[in-house]
Amino acid sequence: MKKRILVFLLALATAVTGTTSVYADTKSDAQKQANTAKENLNAVNKQLNEIENQQKALKNEMAGMNQQLVAILVAKKSLENDIADIQVQIQQAQTDLEAARIKEAKQYADMKLRIQYMYENGDSSFISEILEAKTIAEVINRAEYYNQVYSADRKMLVSYQETKLQAQELEAGLQQQLAGMEEMKTVQVAQQEQYEAIIAKLDTKLGDANSQLSQAQAMA
């Protein structure tokens, strides 16, 4: 009887020991899985933080680039307005120059005719007028008249020539100014294209970061 009891107790002890061992192994596996899950979650959270920081940096960079692009566009628009004004001034200078050339040519032709009349074909008439004068004052006045006509023609011709020269110089200066503005516009266009390309790349990077963030959030 004692032997049977002893055998039973041994069997019971063995069963209890096996059950305890299985329970301990299961608990250990579950703890390992929990630790692994926790580590994975921490890694995902770290990735989320990194992606969010990347998003902020990209947004800040894009904001700065957009500000610079807006500044370039404003400057470009102002320059385009200045170019339009200069072009109008050039057209006016060309119109004034052509008018001065026409007036100069007409005045020169008229002056030659008067000179020809007075000094080539009008000598006898001029002498007759002098001889017919009754006083010294009339002689002086008639002689002065011819001199004044010639002098007035010369002054008017010189005036037209000066006007033409001023118009030429003005047009040349405006053309030079326009060339400088066009060069500046070329630089601004290149800068605009450069910033637009950078912003497009940043926008693509930001889209990638948004996609990565969505994936990381789903994993978390």
C-alpha positions as semicolon CSV with decimal commas, in nm:
position;residue;x (nm);y (nm);z (nm)
1;M;0,000;0,000;0,000
2;K;0,278;0,241;0,085
3;K;0,451;0,162;-0,244
4;R;0,138;0,252;-0,440
5;I;0,104;0,581;-0,260
6;L;0,469;0,662;-0,326
7;V;0,434;0,584;-0,697
8;F;0,124;0,805;-0,718
9;L;0,300;1,093;-0,552
10;L;0,595;1,062;-0,785
11;A;0,368;1,059;-1,090
12;L;0,180;1,361;-0,959
13;A;0,504;1,551;-0,898
14;T;0,623;1,473;-1,249
15;A;0,298;1,599;-1,401
16;V;0,306;1,919;-1,200
17;T;0,669;1,982;-1,294
18;G;0,594;1,932;-1,667
19;T;0,296;2,166;-1,658
20;T;0,499;2,432;-1,478
21;S;0,775;2,401;-1,736
22;V;0,532;2,439;-2,030
23;Y;0,370;2,741;-1,864
24;A;0,711;2,898;-1,805
25;D;0,813;2,846;-2,168
26;T;0,486;2,995;-2,297
27;K;0,522;3,294;-2,068
28;S;0,881;3,347;-2,187
29;D;0,779;3,338;-2,553
30;A;0,498;3,583;-2,491
31;Q;0,735;3,820;-2,311
32;K;0,982;3,800;-2,598
33;Q;0,706;3,880;-2,847
34;A;0,590;4,170;-2,631
35;N;0,946;4,303;-2,611
36;T;0,989;4,265;-2,988
37;A;0,659;4,443;-3,053
38;K;0,760;4,721;-2,818
39;E;1,095;4,759;-2,991
40;N;0,925;4,767;-3,330
41;L;0,678;5,028;-3,207
42;N;0,962;5,240;-3,071
43;A;1,143;5,208;-3,403
44;V;0,828;5,309;-3,592
45;N;0,768;5,603;-3,358
46;K;1,127;5,712;-3,410
47;Q;1,075;5,686;-3,785
48;L;0,757;5,891;-3,750
49;N;0,944;6,165;-3,564
50;E;1,219;6,167;-3,825
51;I;0,969;6,191;-4,111
52;E;0,775;6,469;-3,935
53;N;1,097;6,662;-3,880
54;Q;1,184;6,610;-4,246
55;Q;0,839;6,740;-4,340
56;K;0,887;7,054;-4,131
57;A;1,231;7,116;-4,280
58;L;1,098;7,071;-4,634
59;K;0,801;7,301;-4,568
60;N;1,029;7,569;-4,421
61;E;1,266;7,542;-4,717
62;M;0,976;7,561;-4,960
63;A;0,838;7,867;-4,781
64;G;1,176;8,038;-4,811
65;M;1,206;7,947;-5,178
66;N;0,853;8,070;-5,247
67;Q;0,934;8,404;-5,083
68;Q;1,242;8,444;-5,299
69;L;1,045;8,341;-5,608
70;V;0,775;8,599;-5,528
71;A;1,046;8,865;-5,486
72;I;1,192;8,772;-5,825
73;L;0,849;8,781;-5,991
74;V;0,775;9,124;-5,841
75;A;1,114;9,258;-5,954
76;K;1,063;9,103;-6,298
77;K;0,720;9,265;-6,335
78;S;0,861;9,602;-6,231
79;L;1,146;9,563;-6,478
80;E;0,904;9,471;-6,756
81;N;0,709;9,791;-6,685
82;D;1,034;9,990;-6,698
83;I;1,126;9,824;-7,026
84;A;0,786;9,917;-7,170
85;D;0,838;10,279;-7,061
86;I;1,186;10,288;-7,215
87;Q;1,051;10,146;-7,541
88;V;0,788;10,421;-7,552
89;Q;1,059;10,682;-7,489
90;I;1,274;10,533;-7,765
91;Q;0,983;10,552;-8,009
92;Q;0,924;10,914;-7,912
93;A;1,296;10,993;-7,950
94;Q;1,296;10,833;-8,294
95;T;0,989;11,038;-8,391
96;D;1,154;11,358;-8,264
97;L;1,475;11,270;-8,446
98;E;1,293;11,216;-8,774
99;A;1,103;11,544;-8,731
100;A;1,429;11,730;-8,659
101;R;1,588;11,577;-8,968
102;I;1,296;11,687;-9,185
103;K;1,299;12,038;-9,042
104;E;1,675;12,062;-9,080
105;A;1,657;11,957;-9,444
106;K;1,374;12,202;-9,518
107;Q;1,543;12,490;-9,340
108;Y;1,869;12,418;-9,519
109;A;1,691;12,414;-9,857
110;D;1,502;12,737;-9,778
111;M;1,820;12,906;-9,660
112;K;2,005;12,811;-9,979
113;L;1,724;12,957;-10,188
114;R;1,725;13,283;-9,995
115;I;2,103;13,307;-10,010
116;Q;2,094;13,233;-10,379
117;Y;1,829;13,501;-10,431
118;M;1,999;13,767;-10,224
119;Y;2,362;13,712;-10,316
120;E;2,346;13,561;-10,663
121;N;2,029;13,674;-10,836
122;G;1,940;13,966;-10,615
123;D;2,254;14,181;-10,616
124;S;2,101;14,447;-10,844
125;S;1,782;14,454;-10,640
126;F;1,982;14,482;-10,322
127;I;2,192;14,766;-10,466
128;S;1,880;14,942;-10,596
129;E;1,719;14,928;-10,257
130;I;2,030;15,075;-10,101
131;L;2,050;15,354;-10,363
132;E;1,681;15,436;-10,329
133;A;1,714;15,484;-9,959
134;K;1,667;15,849;-9,862
135;T;1,854;15,834;-9,533
136;I;2,151;15,657;-9,382
137;A;1,912;15,490;-9,142
138;E;1,718;15,332;-9,431
139;V;2,042;15,206;-9,584
140;I;2,145;15,049;-9,255
141;N;1,801;14,901;-9,195
142;R;1,782;14,743;-9,542
143;A;2,135;14,604;-9,515
144;E;2,056;14,472;-9,168
145;Y;1,741;14,307;-9,300
146;Y;1,938;14,090;-9,538
147;N;2,191;14,011;-9,267
148;Q;1,917;13,927;-9,019
149;V;1,745;13,694;-9,268
150;Y;2,073;13,511;-9,325
151;S;2,155;13,511;-8,954
152;A;1,805;13,385;-8,863
153;D;1,836;13,105;-9,115
154;R;2,170;13,003;-8,970
155;K;2,042;13,013;-8,613
156;M;1,735;12,809;-8,701
157;L;1,945;12,557;-8,890
158;V;2,186;12,526;-8,598
159;S;1,890;12,484;-8,363
160;Y;1,749;12,200;-8,573
161;Q;2,092;12,038;-8,589
162;E;2,125;12,058;-8,211
163;T;1,777;11,913;-8,168
164;K;1,868;11,629;-8,401
165;L;2,189;11,564;-8,211
166;Q;2,007;11,565;-7,878
167;A;1,749;11,321;-8,013
168;Q;2,027;11,094;-8,141
169;E;2,208;11,101;-7,807
170;L;1,882;11,042;-7,620
171;E;1,796;10,745;-7,839
172;A;2,146;10,599;-7,803
173;G;2,127;10,635;-7,424
174;L;1,783;10,478;-7,410
175;Q;1,893;10,190;-7,633
176;Q;2,189;10,127;-7,402
177;Q;1,960;10,142;-7,099
178;L;1,717;9,903;-7,268
179;A;1,998;9,658;-7,344
180;G;2,097;9,658;-6,976
181;M;1,737;9,598;-6,871
182;E;1,697;9,314;-7,118
183;E;2,011;9,155;-6,976
184;M;1,871;9,191;-6,625
185;K;1,546;9,034;-6,740
186;T;1,737;8,737;-6,882
187;V;1,906;8,687;-6,544
188;Q;1,572;8,713;-6,362
189;V;1,410;8,460;-6,595
190;A;1,697;8,218;-6,528
191;Q;1,658;8,273;-6,152
192;Q;1,283;8,219;-6,177
193;E;1,332;7,890;-6,362
194;Q;1,595;7,783;-6,108
195;Y;1,369;7,849;-5,808
196;E;1,071;7,687;-5,977
197;A;1,281;7,375;-6,040
198;I;1,398;7,369;-5,677
199;I;1,042;7,411;-5,550
200;A;0,924;7,130;-5,778
201;K;1,193;6,899;-5,635
202;L;1,103;6,998;-5,280
203;D;0,737;6,934;-5,356
204;T;0,826;6,586;-5,482
205;K;1,031;6,519;-5,168
206;L;0,745;6,643;-4,952
207;G;0,506;6,410;-5,133
208;D;0,742;6,119;-5,068
209;A;0,765;6,218;-4,701
210;N;0,385;6,230;-4,675
211;S;0,364;5,881;-4,825
212;Q;0,629;5,750;-4,587
213;L;0,448;5,910;-4,294
214;S;0,120;5,744;-4,392
215;Q;0,293;5,405;-4,416
216;A;0,465;5,452;-4,082
217;Q;0,140;5,557;-3,917
218;A;-0,029;5,246;-4,057
219;M;0,254;5,031;-3,920
220;A;0,226;5,198;-3,580
